[in-house]
């Protein structure tokens, strides 16, 4: 029995010390899953890129339910992972609670600001990227009506919608914008059937370009838009390839860069707020061979011109989360 | 609300109401035989995954449908084994199967395709495509009825018409055939059925397997007709709404049609907040519309709208006297 105890103790010490020596970075994916072809997948790609470039390994964990968040964070921090990167605004409260308990571990959170001395908060200017695809939508629309389908109704998603609406109005002040949110619970990120119905409902209201910022629900939006012969706009990752010739463009949010940078900095992660916008290539729009036929050089020139102006500060896109209002749309 | 908008909402109602209807009828057979089935959701999810995966692999939606039904029946059999043969708690068995399917669907799809628990997008014959009913084009210009026929009744996938046909069929089976009468008797007073020399266990297994078949169709409808593939948790609680509809319908087939279409209508309405706002004259929170089915069900359960009496032997395993 005593021998057993000693053995176990030795094994535990070994496991602990090896954890400290290795200090693998870790990433936690939010609900929606690692391969959501969107937000989490971009994060995964960033981690993967770091792994191939450095030959290192990283720990990963996927959230299956709301209740797991704190446990997941603690177990990764206790296992010696450093830094611990997590994707998604929903980790905000939990991280605020957990971070002080692990002062020697560095954390990075994407999409949320957590004010702790050992946390790096990476936020994106999604409204700037959405503004550009909004312009693209208005330029491509023949009916003068465009749509927006959000996932869960939270300020972050309204920020997407608001930037989009401003971009649309910048091109066509008379354009009608149909805004819908899929739901008010996290299930709204994974309901492609409802996304499909919303797409049909928006098409019935005249929309011929629909921007989906809805995680897994967006897959249903893009599918139905392709079936119904209207255009769609993807989000977060480049989703143009899902339906070649039917997806106008994708609003890119370089979550992969954020994760890659965090992993690269490793234990020396600099805490604080890191804003990734158009100016530092944190957001943008996707062009590839799948949508080349849909975007004319004139359209692209106009959008690029606006992008340059945003970078130079000549155009200021209103951020919904700054004051919870939107000049171009009502939610 | 103009006529065209109404038609669009009704069209959407049918699409959203159909999975509820099939699942509700599925629950009806099981519960009428005295086996509560909270696992409709899990069986639909299994069927959605299996049909999406097999349709993608085989290229034929009909083989996919069969696979979906098979997967769902397997889960139904597990539920039967736990709650009939081993006389376990029916609710616990159902909940356990829901959890199991939530995890195992993603696991299998991930192993097969490596696309994050998603099945590849289906195209052409691997998918149930909308079919136009006869004369839909010709009657399109007839006032009022023409557009109704063209927009709402025609242009759905074959499974929708199958679901609608299942309603009278279920009614006929349950109230006009010997099998159906025995099945209902098993849910009310199994001892009497046993005395008459009919095997309670066999009747209940038959009911649970019918539930499996119907849940299989419901899941396949979602993955191969409404959508072009399976995505994790894509049933999004529709199995539970179907259960609520079953209570609302007081365990009767025709009422099940009404209840599920009403719930589908609420869901379709929730997609058009602009229409609701114009009709009611004020902004209605969408979550209020989403909650309506549950509120109605509670009202029915509380006895405000008629009386909902569940099958008397429901939830109780049958023990033969020795």
Interface residues (C-beta under 8 A of the other chain):
Chain A: X33 X34 X35 X36 X37 X41 X64 X178 X180 X181 X183 X184 X187 X190 X191 X192 X193 X194 X196 X197 X198 X200 X201 X204 X205 X216 X219 X220 X223 X227 X242
Chain B: X4 X5 X8 X11 X12 X15 X16 X19 X103 X106 X110 X115 X116 X117 X118 X121 X222 X226 X227 X228 X229 X231 X232 X233 X234 X236 X237 X267 X268 X271 X272 X273 X274 X286 X287 X290
